[in-house]
Amino acid sequence: MTEQHQDHLQERITILGDLDAASFIPWIQRHAAKLGLSQAISRTSADRIELEVEGPAELIDMMEMGCSLGPIDVWVEAIERTPIGSNAS
């Protein structure tokens, strides 16, 4: 395994849309756990969820893709990703 695959990134993921936070939050937590990502939800509302994730870049990419498809009771319009900490350049 190369060093690039071993690097862990920290990113803030902001999900925007018509979101049912009551069902989407547990879904996000399960999806992150399946991918082996550390995550913390920092903000939730009917149209915005912000979370911080940590893990390999490829798995964060998979997390973004999963959230964009999401469960059937949410409509994700956009996902924004922002690096956190030392990997922000």
MOTAQUI-V685280 format. One record per residue. N is the residue number from 0. RES is the residue in three letters. SS is DSSP state (alpha for helix, beta for strand, coil for the rest). PHI is phi in whole degrees, 0 to 359 (* if undefined). Layout:
n:res:ss:phi
N:RES:SS:PHI
N:RES:SS:PHI
This chain:
n:res:ss:phi
0:MET:coil:*
1:THR:coil:279
2:GLU:alpha:299
3:GLN:alpha:302
4:HIS:alpha:286
5:GLN:alpha:273
6:ASP:coil:293
7:HIS:coil:255
8:LEU:beta:253
9:GLN:beta:240
10:GLU:beta:221
11:ARG:beta:263
12:ILE:beta:251
13:THR:beta:249
14:ILE:beta:253
15:LEU:beta:241
16:GLY:beta:155
17:ASP:beta:264
18:LEU:coil:248
19:ASP:coil:264
20:ALA:alpha:303
21:ALA:alpha:299
22:SER:alpha:262
23:PHE:alpha:284
24:ILE:alpha:301
25:PRO:alpha:299
26:TRP:alpha:297
27:ILE:alpha:299
28:GLN:alpha:298
29:ARG:alpha:295
30:HIS:alpha:297
31:ALA:alpha:298
32:ALA:alpha:296
33:LYS:alpha:298
34:LEU:alpha:276
35:GLY:coil:78
36:LEU:coil:266
37:SER:beta:279
38:GLN:beta:213
39:ALA:beta:215
40:ILE:beta:280
41:SER:beta:250
42:ARG:beta:205
43:THR:beta:222
44:SER:coil:203
45:ALA:coil:292
46:ASP:coil:234
47:ARG:beta:206
48:ILE:beta:229
49:GLU:beta:242
50:LEU:beta:218
51:GLU:beta:249
52:VAL:beta:236
53:GLU:beta:221
54:GLY:beta:161
55:PRO:coil:298
56:ALA:alpha:306
57:GLU:alpha:296
58:LEU:alpha:284
59:ILE:alpha:294
60:ASP:alpha:301
61:MET:alpha:294
62:MET:alpha:297
63:GLU:alpha:300
64:MET:alpha:298
65:GLY:alpha:300
66:CYS:alpha:294
67:SER:alpha:294
68:LEU:alpha:275
69:GLY:coil:46
70:PRO:coil:287
71:ILE:coil:293
72:ASP:coil:269
73:VAL:coil:234
74:TRP:beta:234
75:VAL:beta:272
76:GLU:beta:267
77:ALA:beta:204
78:ILE:beta:230
79:GLU:beta:246
80:ARG:beta:240
81:THR:beta:228
82:PRO:beta:297
83:ILE:coil:240
84:GLY:alpha:75
85:SER:alpha:292
86:ASN:alpha:272
87:ALA:coil:284
88:SER:coil:225
